[in-house]
Amino acid sequence: MNVFVAGASGTIGVPLVRALVTAGHHVTAMTRSPEKQAMLKDFGAVPVVADALDADAVMRVVVASKPDVVIHQLTALPKAGVKKASDLDATNRLRSEGTRYLLAAAIAAHARRIIAGSFALFRDGASTGDAGTDQAAAAVASMEGQILDASRRGAIEGVVLRYGLFYGPHNPATDQMITLVRRRMLPVVRGDKSLLPVIHIDDAVSATVAALDRGPAGQVYDIVDDRPVSMTDIVVNLAERAGAPKPFAVPAWIPRLLAPYLAQVTSLHLNLTNSAARAGLGWHPAFPTFREGVAQTLSNAA
């Protein structure tokens, strides 16, 4: 199968390209960074350079690749992770404007299907009362809406994968958290009532590969672990597995004061299930829970 991956040099793009090539697919890997071409070529993909916000460039590279399936993994997140809502501004634009260009190119290229990698925590565009977070949720809603509308019109098969929070080996956010827990610089919040959907990066990749030819058009799937976890569970499990000191506890007002965006996101309560993805995609996570996934992550890092 000919697969075009937009966002091929990102956090999920790199392992996804590897997995697609290993599975025997012909992969065209789009990046905006010329210096990433050699890496993508080493994986066995055909690299192309284009700015996702340049409609003509996107149209040119997608049509030339003659894809059967286009995969949308466009983000522009800081390497050190998202610390404030404004860190999502570039990604918001990719999810709204960039989706429009990529979708138009996929349809013009007569691709059969487009798969959009979305974000489970910003689901349905619901207002949170915070302007920055609401903008991010609106961008996610725009991306999903464009894909699903094109699918309803019969222009292309659209499938949306709502990923939980990524974790795993070589994930910048995971690496940073491990460093912080080892230094006892990542506290837990007293009275933490959060419930967060998470997903090991390898499981996110396998779900995306499954969606190439499974799942009816117009479907939305939550790609999450079997069991959501609290932020406290995440920190405590990381500390235990890393052999780090027990995290100390702080009152909730401290993270809200020092890092309001992170405090808001990590205090969400979302009890999501992967049952639809299991049934529709024939997929199941290799790491059903965060505890199992983080054990593998720390084992690889040792």
C-alpha positions in Angstrom: 0.0 0.0 0.0 1.2 3.5 -0.7 1.0 5.6 2.5 1.7 9.3 2.8 2.7 10.4 6.3 2.4 14.2 7.1 4.4 15.0 10.2 6.8 12.1 9.6 9.6 13.4 11.8 7.5 14.1 14.9 7.1 12.1 18.1 4.7 9.6 16.7 5.8 10.1 13.1 9.2 8.5 13.5 8.1 5.2 15.0 5.0 5.2 12.7 7.2 5.5 9.6 9.4 2.6 10.9 6.4 0.4 11.5 4.8 1.1 8.2 8.0 0.3 6.3 8.5 -2.9 8.4 5.0 -3.9 7.5 5.9 -3.7 3.8 4.2 -0.5 2.9 5.7 2.1 0.5 5.9 5.2 2.6 6.3 8.8 1.5 7.4 10.8 4.6 6.7 14.6 4.7 8.8 16.8 6.9 9.4 20.6 7.0 13.0 20.1 8.0 15.5 19.3 5.2 18.0 17.9 7.7 15.5 15.1 8.6 15.5 13.7 5.1 18.5 11.4 5.7 16.9 9.9 8.8 13.6 9.2 7.0 15.5 7.7 4.1 17.5 5.4 6.4 14.1 4.1 7.7 13.3 3.0 4.2 10.8 5.9 3.4 10.9 8.4 0.5 11.3 11.8 2.2 9.7 14.9 0.9 10.1 18.4 2.3 7.1 20.8 2.4 5.7 23.4 4.8 2.3 22.0 5.8 0.9 25.6 5.7 2.0 26.1 2.1 -1.1 24.8 0.2 0.7 24.6 -3.2 3.6 22.6 -1.7 1.4 20.2 0.1 -0.7 19.6 -3.0 2.4 19.0 -5.1 4.0 16.4 -2.8 0.8 14.5 -2.0 -0.4 14.3 -5.6 3.0 13.2 -6.8 3.1 10.3 -4.2 -0.2 8.8 -5.5 -1.1 7.6 -2.0 -3.7 5.0 -1.1 -3.9 6.4 2.4 -2.8 9.7 3.9 -2.0 9.9 7.6 -2.2 13.3 9.4 0.3 13.6 12.3 1.0 17.3 11.9 2.1 19.1 15.1 4.7 21.7 16.1 5.1 21.1 19.8 8.2 22.3 21.7 10.9 19.7 22.3 10.8 20.4 26.0 7.0 19.8 26.1 4.0 22.0 26.4 4.3 24.3 29.4 1.7 26.9 28.6 -1.3 27.3 26.2 0.6 29.5 23.8 3.0 26.6 23.1 0.1 25.1 21.2 -0.4 28.1 18.8 1.6 26.6 15.9 -0.1 23.2 16.4 -3.5 24.8 16.5 -2.9 26.3 13.1 -1.7 23.0 11.7 -4.8 21.3 13.0 -7.1 23.9 11.4 -5.4 25.4 8.4 -3.0 22.6 7.8 -5.8 20.0 7.8 -7.6 21.9 5.1 -4.6 21.8 2.8 -3.7 18.2 3.5 -7.3 17.1 3.1 -7.7 18.9 -0.2 -4.5 17.3 -1.5 -5.5 13.8 -0.4 -8.8 14.2 -2.3 -7.1 15.6 -5.4 -4.7 12.6 -5.3 -7.7 10.2 -5.2 -6.5 8.7 -1.9 -9.0 6.2 -0.6 -8.6 7.1 3.1 -7.3 9.8 5.4 -6.4 9.1 9.0 -6.2 12.0 11.5 -4.2 11.7 14.7 -6.2 13.7 17.2 -6.0 14.3 21.0 -8.4 12.7 23.4 -8.0 15.4 26.1 -9.3 18.2 23.9 -12.4 16.3 22.7 -15.6 17.8 21.2 -14.5 21.4 21.5 -16.1 21.8 24.9 -15.3 25.1 26.7 -13.1 24.9 29.8 -13.3 28.6 30.6 -9.6 29.0 29.8 -9.0 30.9 26.5 -5.8 29.1 25.6 -7.1 25.6 26.2 -10.4 26.5 24.4 -8.4 27.6 21.4 -6.6 24.2 21.4 -9.9 22.4 21.7 -11.4 24.4 18.9 -8.4 23.5 16.6 -8.9 19.8 17.4 -12.6 20.1 16.7 -11.8 21.9 13.4 -9.5 19.1 12.3 -11.9 16.3 13.2 -14.8 18.2 11.7 -13.1 18.7 8.4 -12.1 15.0 8.1 -15.5 13.7 9.1 -17.4 16.1 6.9 -15.4 15.0 3.9 -16.2 11.4 4.8 -19.9 12.1 5.1 -19.8 13.8 1.6 -18.2 10.7 0.2 -15.1 12.6 -0.9 -12.7 10.3 1.0 -12.9 7.8 3.8 -12.1 9.7 7.0 -11.1 8.1 10.3 -10.1 10.0 13.5 -7.9 8.5 16.2 -8.1 10.3 19.5 -4.8 9.5 21.2 -4.4 9.7 25.0 -1.3 11.3 26.5 1.8 9.7 24.9 4.4 8.0 27.0 7.2 5.6 26.4 10.8 5.3 25.3 12.2 8.3 23.5 9.2 10.4 24.3 10.4 13.8 25.4 7.7 14.3 28.0 8.4 10.9 29.5 12.1 11.5 29.5 11.7 14.8 31.3 9.4 13.3 33.9 11.8 10.5 34.7 14.6 13.1 35.2 12.4 15.2 37.5 11.2 12.2 39.7 14.8 11.1 40.1 15.7 14.5 41.4 12.5 14.6 43.5 11.4 17.7 41.6 8.0 16.3 40.4 5.5 16.4 43.3 2.0 15.0 43.5 -1.1 17.1 44.3 -3.0 16.6 47.5 -6.5 15.5 46.9 -5.8 14.7 43.2 -9.0 13.6 41.5 -7.7 13.5 38.0 -8.4 10.7 35.6 -6.2 10.9 32.4 -6.3 8.7 29.3 -2.8 7.7 28.3 -1.3 5.5 25.6 2.1 3.9 25.1 3.6 5.4 21.9 4.1 1.8 20.4 0.3 1.2 21.0 -0.6 4.4 19.3 1.5 3.4 16.3 -0.1 -0.1 16.1 -3.6 1.4 16.2 -2.7 3.8 13.4 -1.3 1.0 11.2 -4.5 -1.0 12.0 -6.6 1.9 10.8 -5.1 1.7 7.3 -7.7 -0.8 6.2 -9.9 -1.4 9.2 -12.8 0.6 10.7 -15.6 2.0 8.6 -15.4 5.5 7.2 -16.5 8.3 9.4 -15.6 6.7 12.7 -13.8 8.2 15.7 -11.8 6.0 18.0 -10.3 6.6 21.4 -6.8 5.2 21.4 -6.2 4.8 25.1 -5.0 2.3 27.7 -7.4 -0.1 29.3 -7.4 2.0 32.5 -7.1 5.7 32.8 -4.8 7.0 35.6 -4.5 10.0 37.9 -1.5 12.3 37.7 -0.6 11.0 41.1 -0.5 7.4 39.7 1.7 8.5 36.9 4.3 10.3 39.2 4.3 7.5 41.8 4.7 4.7 39.3 7.5 6.6 37.6 9.3 7.1 40.9 8.9 3.5 42.0 10.1 2.1 38.7 13.0 4.5 38.5 14.1 3.7 42.0 13.6 7.4 42.9 12.7 8.9 46.3 9.0 9.0 47.2 7.4 12.2 45.6 6.4 14.9 48.0 2.9 16.3 48.1 1.8 20.0 47.5 -1.6 21.7 47.7 -3.4 22.2 44.5 -3.1 26.0 44.4 0.7 25.8 43.9 0.7 24.2 40.4 -2.3 26.4 39.5 -0.2 29.4 40.4 3.1 28.3 38.8 1.9 26.4 35.8 -1.8 27.1 35.2 -2.1 25.3 31.8 -0.4 22.1 33.0 -2.4 22.2 36.2 -5.6 22.4 34.3 -4.8 19.7 31.8 -3.4 17.3 34.4 -6.5 17.7 36.6 -9.0 16.6 34.0 -11.3 13.7 34.7 -11.9 11.7 31.5 -12.9 8.1 31.9 -12.5 6.9 28.3 -12.5 3.4 26.9 -10.8 1.7 24.0 -13.7 -0.8 23.5 -14.7 0.8 20.1 -11.1 0.6 18.8 -10.8 -3.0 19.9 -14.0 -3.9 18.1 -13.6 -1.7 15.0 -9.9 -1.9 14.4 -9.2 -5.4 15.7 -6.6 -3.6 17.9 -5.6 -4.0 21.5 -2.8 -2.3 23.5 0.4 -4.4 24.1 0.7 -2.4 27.3 -2.8 -2.4 28.8 -2.0 -0.2 31.7 0.5 2.6 32.5 2.2 0.5 35.1 3.1 -2.2 32.5 4.1 0.4 29.9 6.3 2.4 32.2 8.1 -0.8 33.3 9.1 -1.4 29.7 10.1 2.2 29.3 12.4 2.2 32.2 13.8 -1.2 31.2 14.7 0.2 27.8 16.3 3.2 29.4 18.5 1.1 31.7 
